[in-house]
Amino acid sequence: MKVVQQMLGHKSAIMTLDLYGHLFPDRLDEVADRLDAAARAVVYPLCTRADIIPMSVS
């Protein structure tokens, strides 16, 4: 839900849920799974690219 919130520019995930949660009342688990898969499809390839230098964590 946080990814959708950020994509839509909402101030909070609660706002996103309030606006769109009613659209899929009995399928929220399926929606969450699909959003997770979409986020992984975008983020994971970026994390594994050799030309991207990971930031060190102090």
FENBELKA-V684532 format. One record per pair of residues at least 6 apart in sequence whose C-alpha atoms are under 7 Angstrom apart, sorted by the first residue. I is the first residue (numbers start at 1). J is the second residue. Records with the same first field share a line. If there is no record, write none. Layout:
I=J / J
This chain:
1=13
2=13
5=12 / 13 / 16
10=16
